[in-house]
Amino acid sequence: MALVRSACFGSLALIAALALAGCRSAAQTMRISLPARHAVRAEQLLVLSDFKLSEDHALIKDLVQLRLAIAETLELPLQQQPVVVYLFSDEPTYRKYLAATFPGLPPRRAYFVGTSRELAVYTFWGERIQEDLRHEYTHGLLHASLEEVPLWLDEGLAEYFEVAGPSPGSLQSAYAQRLSESLGRGWRPDLSRLERLNHFSQMQRADYEEAWAWVHFMLHGAPESRAILLSHLRALKQGLPPEPLSVRLEQHQPNIQQHFLSYLSSLNADSDRISSL
Protein backbone atom coordinates (compact mmCIF):
# COMPACT_ATOMS: atom_id res chain seq x y z
CA MET A 1 0.00 0.00 0.00
CA ALA A 2 1.14 3.56 -0.63
CA LEU A 3 0.49 6.76 1.25
CA VAL A 4 -0.09 9.64 -1.13
CA ARG A 5 -0.09 13.39 -0.51
CA SER A 6 -0.52 15.99 -3.22
CA ALA A 7 -0.23 19.73 -3.74
CA CYS A 8 -3.23 21.52 -5.25
CA PHE A 9 -4.36 25.16 -5.43
CA GLY A 10 -1.36 25.94 -3.26
CA SER A 11 -3.14 24.49 -0.26
CA LEU A 12 -5.28 21.49 -1.03
CA ALA A 13 -3.82 18.05 -0.48
CA LEU A 14 -4.92 14.48 -0.99
CA ILE A 15 -4.47 11.32 1.00
CA ALA A 16 -5.39 7.96 -0.46
CA ALA A 17 -4.44 4.34 0.06
CA LEU A 18 -3.55 2.85 -3.28
CA ALA A 19 -2.97 -0.81 -4.00
CA LEU A 20 0.09 -0.59 -6.19
CA ALA A 21 0.03 -4.22 -7.29
CA GLY A 22 -2.20 -4.58 -10.31
CA CYS A 23 -2.56 -0.83 -10.80
CA ARG A 24 0.10 -0.47 -13.44
CA SER A 25 -0.04 -1.13 -17.13
CA ALA A 26 3.38 -2.44 -18.12
CA ALA A 27 2.96 -1.23 -21.68
CA GLN A 28 2.06 2.28 -20.54
CA THR A 29 4.80 2.51 -17.92
CA MET A 30 7.47 1.51 -20.43
CA ARG A 31 6.66 4.53 -22.57
CA ILE A 32 7.38 6.98 -19.74
CA SER A 33 10.24 6.52 -17.30
CA LEU A 34 11.27 8.38 -14.20
CA PRO A 35 13.83 11.19 -14.47
CA ALA A 36 17.28 9.72 -13.93
CA ARG A 37 19.70 11.49 -16.26
CA HIS A 38 20.95 13.93 -13.64
CA ALA A 39 21.31 13.50 -9.87
CA VAL A 40 21.98 15.97 -7.08
CA ARG A 41 22.51 14.73 -3.53
CA ALA A 42 22.42 17.08 -0.56
CA GLU A 43 22.64 15.31 2.80
CA GLN A 44 19.71 12.86 2.76
CA LEU A 45 17.93 14.59 -0.14
CA LEU A 46 18.30 13.08 -3.60
CA VAL A 47 16.95 14.98 -6.60
CA LEU A 48 16.71 13.03 -9.86
CA SER A 49 15.87 15.07 -12.94
CA ASP A 50 15.92 14.83 -16.71
CA PHE A 51 17.62 18.24 -16.94
CA LYS A 52 20.75 19.69 -15.35
CA LEU A 53 20.34 21.16 -11.88
CA SER A 54 23.44 22.44 -10.10
CA GLU A 55 24.29 21.33 -6.57
CA ASP A 56 24.30 24.94 -5.39
CA HIS A 57 20.93 25.79 -6.95
CA ALA A 58 18.73 27.93 -4.70
CA LEU A 59 16.01 25.24 -4.61
CA ILE A 60 18.44 22.63 -3.29
CA LYS A 61 19.78 25.00 -0.67
CA ASP A 62 16.24 25.91 0.35
CA LEU A 63 15.25 22.26 0.92
CA VAL A 64 18.39 21.65 2.97
CA GLN A 65 17.50 24.62 5.16
CA LEU A 66 13.88 23.48 5.36
CA ARG A 67 14.99 20.15 6.87
CA LEU A 68 16.87 22.05 9.57
CA ALA A 69 13.95 24.43 10.18
CA ILE A 70 11.44 21.59 10.60
CA ALA A 71 13.69 19.75 13.06
CA GLU A 72 14.32 22.92 15.06
CA THR A 73 10.75 24.23 15.03
CA LEU A 74 9.14 20.90 15.94
CA GLU A 75 12.00 19.80 18.22
CA LEU A 76 12.50 16.56 16.32
CA PRO A 77 15.82 14.82 15.61
CA LEU A 78 17.21 15.54 12.16
CA GLN A 79 15.53 13.09 9.83
CA GLN A 80 18.00 10.67 8.23
CA GLN A 81 15.90 8.50 5.93
CA PRO A 82 16.41 9.53 2.29
CA VAL A 83 13.70 11.42 0.45
CA VAL A 84 13.88 11.19 -3.34
CA VAL A 85 12.54 13.97 -5.55
CA TYR A 86 11.67 12.96 -9.12
CA LEU A 87 11.71 16.26 -10.99
CA PHE A 88 10.31 16.19 -14.53
CA SER A 89 11.28 18.95 -16.94
CA ASP A 90 7.71 19.60 -18.10
CA GLU A 91 4.14 19.08 -16.97
CA PRO A 92 2.91 16.82 -19.84
CA THR A 93 5.64 14.22 -19.22
CA TYR A 94 4.95 14.32 -15.48
CA ARG A 95 1.23 13.79 -16.03
CA LYS A 96 1.79 10.93 -18.48
CA TYR A 97 3.97 9.14 -15.94
CA LEU A 98 1.44 9.56 -13.13
CA ALA A 99 -1.42 8.43 -15.34
CA ALA A 100 0.48 5.26 -16.26
CA THR A 101 1.85 4.52 -12.79
CA PHE A 102 -0.97 5.71 -10.50
CA PRO A 103 -4.09 5.64 -12.68
CA GLY A 104 -7.12 7.36 -11.23
CA LEU A 105 -5.33 10.06 -9.27
CA PRO A 106 -6.73 13.57 -9.79
CA PRO A 107 -4.44 16.01 -11.63
CA ARG A 108 -2.18 17.76 -9.13
CA ARG A 109 1.06 19.70 -9.50
CA ALA A 110 2.97 17.44 -7.12
CA TYR A 111 2.62 14.27 -5.08
CA PHE A 112 4.35 12.71 -2.13
CA VAL A 113 4.21 8.92 -2.16
CA GLY A 114 5.47 7.03 0.86
CA THR A 115 5.96 3.28 0.76
CA SER A 116 8.03 0.81 2.77
CA ARG A 117 10.55 0.97 -0.06
CA GLU A 118 10.86 4.69 -0.65
CA LEU A 119 9.77 8.18 0.35
CA ALA A 120 9.30 9.94 -2.97
CA VAL A 121 8.16 13.30 -4.31
CA TYR A 122 6.94 13.59 -7.90
CA THR A 123 6.65 16.99 -9.53
CA PHE A 124 7.63 19.08 -12.57
CA TRP A 125 9.45 22.34 -13.17
CA GLY A 126 6.80 25.04 -13.06
CA GLU A 127 6.04 28.51 -11.77
CA ARG A 128 5.28 27.25 -8.24
CA ILE A 129 8.06 24.70 -8.01
CA GLN A 130 9.49 26.05 -4.73
CA GLU A 131 6.12 26.04 -2.98
CA ASP A 132 5.29 22.56 -4.27
CA LEU A 133 8.66 21.10 -3.32
CA ARG A 134 8.56 22.59 0.17
CA HIS A 135 5.04 21.23 0.74
CA GLU A 136 5.75 17.69 -0.45
CA TYR A 137 9.23 17.54 1.06
CA THR A 138 7.68 18.44 4.41
CA HIS A 139 5.41 15.40 4.05
CA GLY A 140 8.49 13.27 3.37
CA LEU A 141 10.36 14.57 6.40
CA LEU A 142 7.37 14.12 8.70
CA HIS A 143 6.75 10.55 7.57
CA ALA A 144 10.42 9.74 7.98
CA SER A 145 10.41 11.13 11.53
CA LEU A 146 7.04 10.05 12.95
CA GLU A 147 5.47 6.62 13.24
CA GLU A 148 2.07 8.06 12.29
CA VAL A 149 0.91 11.44 11.04
CA PRO A 150 -2.82 12.27 11.25
CA LEU A 151 -4.19 13.61 7.98
CA TRP A 152 -5.17 17.06 9.21
CA LEU A 153 -1.88 17.61 11.07
CA ASP A 154 0.22 16.37 8.17
CA GLU A 155 -1.48 18.86 5.87
CA GLY A 156 -1.50 21.69 8.38
CA LEU A 157 2.26 21.36 8.91
CA ALA A 158 2.93 21.06 5.17
CA GLU A 159 0.93 24.25 4.59
CA TYR A 160 2.79 25.94 7.45
CA PHE A 161 6.24 25.16 6.04
CA GLU A 162 5.50 25.57 2.32
CA VAL A 163 5.93 29.34 2.33
CA ALA A 164 9.57 30.38 2.11
CA GLY A 165 10.61 33.22 4.37
CA PRO A 166 13.23 34.39 6.83
CA SER A 167 11.68 32.16 9.48
CA PRO A 168 9.06 29.37 9.55
CA GLY A 169 5.42 30.38 9.81
CA SER A 170 5.24 33.10 7.17
CA LEU A 171 1.68 34.28 6.86
CA GLN A 172 -0.62 32.63 4.31
CA SER A 173 -2.51 35.87 3.72
CA ALA A 174 -5.14 34.41 1.40
CA TYR A 175 -5.97 31.72 3.98
CA ALA A 176 -6.37 34.24 6.78
CA GLN A 177 -8.65 36.40 4.65
CA ARG A 178 -10.86 33.53 3.50
CA LEU A 179 -11.19 32.13 7.01
CA SER A 180 -12.17 35.58 8.27
CA GLU A 181 -14.80 35.86 5.53
CA SER A 182 -16.14 32.42 6.46
CA LEU A 183 -16.46 33.53 10.08
CA GLY A 184 -18.58 36.43 8.89
CA ARG A 185 -20.88 33.95 7.16
CA GLY A 186 -21.36 31.91 10.33
CA TRP A 187 -18.65 29.25 9.99
CA ARG A 188 -16.92 28.19 13.20
CA PRO A 189 -13.68 26.21 13.53
CA ASP A 190 -13.86 22.70 14.96
CA LEU A 191 -10.59 20.90 15.62
CA SER A 192 -12.29 17.72 16.80
CA ARG A 193 -14.07 17.52 13.42
CA LEU A 194 -10.75 17.84 11.60
CA GLU A 195 -9.34 15.04 13.73
CA ARG A 196 -12.11 12.72 12.56
CA LEU A 197 -11.27 13.22 8.88
CA ASN A 198 -9.30 10.28 7.52
CA HIS A 199 -9.89 10.32 3.77
CA PHE A 200 -9.28 12.98 1.14
CA SER A 201 -12.85 12.78 -0.10
CA GLN A 202 -14.01 14.22 3.23
CA MET A 203 -11.82 17.30 2.99
CA GLN A 204 -12.53 20.62 1.34
CA ARG A 205 -10.20 23.55 0.73
CA ALA A 206 -11.41 25.28 3.90
CA ASP A 207 -10.37 22.22 5.93
CA TYR A 208 -6.76 22.59 4.77
CA GLU A 209 -6.84 26.27 5.57
CA GLU A 210 -8.27 25.60 9.02
CA ALA A 211 -5.60 22.94 9.61
CA TRP A 212 -2.94 25.52 8.73
CA ALA A 213 -4.51 28.02 11.11
CA TRP A 214 -4.58 25.56 14.02
CA VAL A 215 -0.90 24.73 13.46
CA HIS A 216 -0.04 28.43 13.28
CA PHE A 217 -2.04 29.10 16.44
CA MET A 218 -0.33 26.30 18.38
CA LEU A 219 3.15 27.32 17.30
CA HIS A 220 2.70 31.08 17.74
CA GLY A 221 -0.39 31.73 19.85
CA ALA A 222 0.81 30.85 23.35
CA PRO A 223 3.67 28.90 24.97
CA GLU A 224 1.18 26.42 26.45
CA SER A 225 -0.31 25.47 23.09
CA ARG A 226 3.14 25.13 21.53
CA ALA A 227 4.21 22.77 24.33
CA ILE A 228 1.07 20.67 23.78
CA LEU A 229 1.76 20.33 20.06
CA LEU A 230 5.41 19.39 20.58
CA SER A 231 4.43 16.82 23.18
CA HIS A 232 1.89 15.39 20.74
CA LEU A 233 4.58 15.06 18.06
CA ARG A 234 6.94 13.30 20.47
CA ALA A 235 4.23 10.74 21.18
CA LEU A 236 3.68 10.21 17.45
CA LYS A 237 7.41 9.72 17.01
CA GLN A 238 7.42 6.99 19.64
CA GLY A 239 4.39 5.30 18.09
CA LEU A 240 2.22 6.04 21.12
CA PRO A 241 -1.48 6.89 20.59
CA PRO A 242 -1.63 10.44 21.99
CA GLU A 243 -4.72 12.07 23.38
CA PRO A 244 -6.41 14.19 20.68
CA LEU A 245 -5.04 17.70 20.49
CA SER A 246 -8.56 19.11 20.72
CA VAL A 247 -8.95 17.48 24.14
CA ARG A 248 -5.55 18.50 25.46
CA LEU A 249 -5.90 22.10 24.31
CA GLU A 250 -9.28 22.43 26.00
CA GLN A 251 -7.94 20.91 29.22
CA HIS A 252 -5.03 23.31 29.43
CA GLN A 253 -6.67 26.37 27.90
CA PRO A 254 -10.33 26.82 28.84
CA ASN A 255 -12.30 28.58 26.12
CA ILE A 256 -9.77 27.44 23.53
CA GLN A 257 -12.28 28.20 20.79
CA GLN A 258 -12.39 31.86 21.75
CA HIS A 259 -8.59 32.03 21.96
CA PHE A 260 -8.37 30.56 18.48
CA LEU A 261 -10.96 32.97 17.06
CA SER A 262 -9.07 35.92 18.53
CA TYR A 263 -5.87 34.62 16.98
CA LEU A 264 -7.57 34.27 13.59
CA SER A 265 -8.67 37.89 13.85
CA SER A 266 -5.10 38.98 14.55
CA LEU A 267 -3.84 37.00 11.56
CA ASN A 268 -6.38 38.66 9.31
CA ALA A 269 -5.40 42.09 10.64
CA ASP A 270 -1.78 41.29 9.81
CA SER A 271 -2.88 40.15 6.36
CA ASP A 272 -4.75 43.41 5.76
CA ARG A 273 -1.74 45.40 6.91
CA ILE A 274 0.60 43.52 4.56
CA SER A 275 -1.83 43.98 1.65
CA SER A 276 -1.91 47.73 2.21
CA LEU A 277 1.88 48.11 2.09
CORUR-V836893 format. One record per residue. N is the residue number from 1. RES is the residue in three letters. SS is DSSP state (@ for helix, = for strand, . for the rest). PHI is phi in degrees with one decimal (none if undefined). D_LAST is the distance of its C-alpha to the last C-alpha in Angstrom with 2 decimals. Layout:
n = [N N]
res = [RES RES]
ss = [SS SS]
phi = [PHI PHI]
d_last = [D_LAST D_LAST]
//
This chain:
n = [1 2 3 4 5 6 7 8 9 10 11 12 13 14 15 16 17 18 19 20 21 22 23 24 25 26 27 28 29 30 31 32 33 34 35 36 37 38 39 40 41 42 43 44 45 46 47 48 49 50 51 52 53 54 55 56 57 58 59 60 61 62 63 64 65 66 67 68 69 70 71 72 73 74 75 76 77 78 79 80 81 82 83 84 85 86 87 88 89 90 91 92 93 94 95 96 97 98 99 100 101 102 103 104 105 106 107 108 109 110 111 112 113 114 115 116 117 118 119 120 121 122 123 124 125 126 127 128 129 130 131 132 133 134 135 136 137 138 139 140 141 142 143 144 145 146 147 148 149 150 151 152 153 154 155 156 157 158 159 160 161 162 163 164 165 166 167 168 169 170 171 172 173 174 175 176 177 178 179 180 181 182 183 184 185 186 187 188 189 190 191 192 193 194 195 196 197 198 199 200 201 202 203 204 205 206 207 208 209 210 211 212 213 214 215 216 217 218 219 220 221 222 223 224 225 226 227 228 229 230 231 232 233 234 235 236 237 238 239 240 241 242 243 244 245 246 247 248 249 250 251 252 253 254 255 256 257 258 259 260 261 262 263 264 265 266 267 268 269 270 271 272 273 274 275 276 277]
res = [MET ALA LEU VAL ARG SER ALA CYS PHE GLY SER LEU ALA LEU ILE ALA ALA LEU ALA LEU ALA GLY CYS ARG SER ALA ALA GLN THR MET ARG ILE SER LEU PRO ALA ARG HIS ALA VAL ARG ALA GLU GLN LEU LEU VAL LEU SER ASP PHE LYS LEU SER GLU ASP HIS ALA LEU ILE LYS ASP LEU VAL GLN LEU ARG LEU ALA ILE ALA GLU THR LEU GLU LEU PRO LEU GLN GLN GLN PRO VAL VAL VAL TYR LEU PHE SER ASP GLU PRO THR TYR ARG LYS TYR LEU ALA ALA THR PHE PRO GLY LEU PRO PRO ARG ARG ALA TYR PHE VAL GLY THR SER ARG GLU LEU ALA VAL TYR THR PHE TRP GLY GLU ARG ILE GLN GLU ASP LEU ARG HIS GLU TYR THR HIS GLY LEU LEU HIS ALA SER LEU GLU GLU VAL PRO LEU TRP LEU ASP GLU GLY LEU ALA GLU TYR PHE GLU VAL ALA GLY PRO SER PRO GLY SER LEU GLN SER ALA TYR ALA GLN ARG LEU SER GLU SER LEU GLY ARG GLY TRP ARG PRO ASP LEU SER ARG LEU GLU ARG LEU ASN HIS PHE SER GLN MET GLN ARG ALA ASP TYR GLU GLU ALA TRP ALA TRP VAL HIS PHE MET LEU HIS GLY ALA PRO GLU SER ARG ALA ILE LEU LEU SER HIS LEU ARG ALA LEU LYS GLN GLY LEU PRO PRO GLU PRO LEU SER VAL ARG LEU GLU GLN HIS GLN PRO ASN ILE GLN GLN HIS PHE LEU SER TYR LEU SER SER LEU ASN ALA ASP SER ASP ARG ILE SER SER LEU]
ss = [. = = = = = = = . . . = . . . = = = . . . . . . . @ @ @ @ @ @ . . . . . . = = = = = . . = = = = = . . . . . . . . @ @ @ @ @ @ @ @ @ @ @ @ @ @ @ @ @ . . . . . . . . = = = = = = . . @ @ @ @ @ @ @ @ @ @ @ . . . . . . . . = = = = = . . . . = = = = = = . . . . @ @ @ @ @ @ @ @ @ @ @ @ @ @ @ @ @ . . . . . @ @ @ @ @ @ @ @ @ @ @ @ . . . . . . . . . . @ @ @ @ @ @ @ @ @ @ @ @ . . . . . . @ @ @ @ @ @ . . . @ @ @ . . @ @ @ @ @ @ @ @ @ @ @ @ @ @ @ @ . . @ @ @ @ @ @ @ @ @ @ @ @ @ @ @ . . . . . . . @ @ @ @ @ @ @ @ . . . @ @ @ @ @ @ @ @ @ @ @ @ @ @ @ @ @ @ @ @ @ .]
phi = [none -123.9 -99.9 -120.3 -126.5 -137.6 -99.2 -157.9 56.8 78.5 -145.9 -69.0 -145.2 -129.9 -124.4 -151.9 -95.1 -115.7 -83.6 -69.8 -64.2 86.9 -91.4 -100.1 -103.1 -58.2 -64.3 -67.8 -62.4 -65.8 -78.3 -130.0 -115.2 -70.5 -60.7 -153.4 -67.0 -124.7 -135.3 -127.5 -114.0 -135.7 57.0 -96.0 -90.7 -125.1 -108.6 -109.1 -139.5 -100.4 -144.1 -72.3 -133.7 -72.7 -66.1 -101.2 -62.8 -59.3 -64.8 -64.7 -60.8 -64.6 -68.3 -62.3 -68.1 -62.0 -57.1 -66.3 -65.4 -65.1 -61.6 -71.0 -65.0 -95.9 53.2 -113.6 -60.3 -58.7 -68.4 -110.0 -65.1 -61.2 -120.7 -102.9 -106.8 -97.5 -108.9 -80.5 -77.1 -147.3 -67.6 -58.4 -65.2 -59.4 -68.6 -63.3 -64.6 -62.1 -62.9 -79.0 -92.8 -127.4 -61.7 99.0 -72.4 -64.3 -69.3 -137.3 -71.0 -157.8 -136.4 -106.2 -125.7 -109.5 -129.1 -67.1 -91.5 -161.4 -103.5 -131.0 -115.2 -117.6 -161.0 -134.1 -74.2 -146.0 -63.1 -112.9 -61.2 -65.1 -59.7 -66.4 -65.0 -61.9 -62.7 -72.3 -65.1 -60.2 -55.1 -60.8 -65.6 -65.1 -74.2 -80.1 -97.5 -114.0 -69.0 -149.0 -131.0 -56.8 -51.3 -64.4 -73.0 -56.5 -73.6 -61.6 -68.8 -63.9 -66.2 -63.2 -92.2 -73.1 -87.2 -73.3 -173.7 -64.5 -149.9 -60.4 93.1 -56.5 -68.8 -88.1 -58.2 -63.3 -64.5 -59.9 -67.6 -67.4 -64.0 -63.9 -64.7 -65.1 -60.0 -65.2 -94.3 103.7 -67.0 -133.1 -66.1 -153.0 -64.2 -63.2 -67.3 -58.6 -65.6 -86.1 -77.5 -136.2 -147.2 -56.6 -65.7 -86.0 -102.3 -114.7 -55.5 -61.7 -66.7 -67.6 -68.2 -65.7 -60.2 -59.0 -64.3 -64.4 -62.7 -62.0 -61.9 -69.1 -84.0 -127.2 -74.4 -160.6 -56.7 -64.5 -69.1 -63.3 -62.7 -65.9 -63.2 -64.9 -65.1 -61.1 -66.7 -62.7 -64.8 -63.8 -64.9 -84.1 77.0 -90.6 -77.9 -75.0 -64.4 -54.1 -61.2 -59.1 -71.2 -65.3 -63.3 -66.4 -66.1 -95.5 -136.0 -54.4 61.8 -58.8 -60.7 -68.5 -60.2 -66.8 -62.8 -64.3 -66.9 -58.7 -62.6 -68.1 -64.4 -67.5 -63.9 -63.4 -62.8 -62.4 -64.9 -64.8 -64.6 -83.7 -73.6]
d_last = [48.20 44.65 41.39 38.66 34.88 32.64 29.05 28.06 24.95 23.04 24.27 27.74 30.71 34.45 37.36 40.88 44.27 45.90 49.54 49.44 53.20 54.28 50.81 51.04 52.90 54.46 54.78 51.12 49.88 52.06 50.30 46.89 46.65 43.96 42.20 44.36 44.67 42.19 41.45 39.00 39.64 37.31 38.83 39.52 37.24 39.11 37.42 39.93 38.90 40.73 38.76 38.32 35.53 35.68 35.99 33.11 30.71 27.16 27.71 30.87 29.36 26.50 29.13 31.21 28.38 27.60 31.25 30.98 27.78 29.45 32.62 30.95 28.58 31.39 34.12 36.21 38.54 37.38 38.38 41.23 42.20 41.24 38.59 39.21 36.58 38.17 35.81 36.96 36.07 35.42 34.81 38.23 40.21 38.22 38.81 42.49 42.99 41.45 43.47 46.64 46.06 44.33 45.37 43.80 40.36 37.53 35.48 32.62 30.70 32.04 34.61 35.74 39.49 41.26 45.04 47.70 47.98 44.43 40.74 39.22 35.95 36.30 33.56 33.03 30.90 28.04 24.37 23.52 26.24 24.32 23.04 26.55 28.38 26.45 27.10 30.77 31.46 30.32 32.97 35.49 34.87 35.06 38.27 39.75 39.11 39.92 43.12 41.33 37.76 37.29 35.52 32.63 32.02 32.37 29.69 27.37 27.62 27.24 24.01 22.83 23.70 22.84 19.20 19.33 17.42 18.43 20.13 21.41 19.66 16.20 14.63 15.84 13.10 15.41 18.27 16.81 15.95 19.41 21.23 19.82 20.98 24.29 24.75 24.52 27.28 29.50 28.97 29.56 29.20 32.54 32.85 36.62 36.31 34.15 36.81 39.47 37.91 39.82 39.62 36.88 38.34 37.45 33.73 31.05 27.40 26.49 28.90 27.08 23.77 25.65 27.32 24.04 22.93 26.32 26.15 22.73 24.15 27.31 25.80 23.15 24.27 27.41 29.93 32.63 30.95 30.13 33.80 35.00 33.09 34.34 37.83 37.67 36.81 39.69 42.04 40.93 41.56 45.05 45.78 46.18 45.31 42.75 42.38 39.56 36.21 36.02 39.27 38.45 35.09 36.82 39.66 37.56 34.82 36.31 34.06 31.98 30.77 29.22 27.62 26.11 24.87 23.22 21.54 20.33 18.81 16.95 15.68 14.48 12.74 10.93 10.21 8.92 6.61 5.36 5.57 3.81 0.00]
//
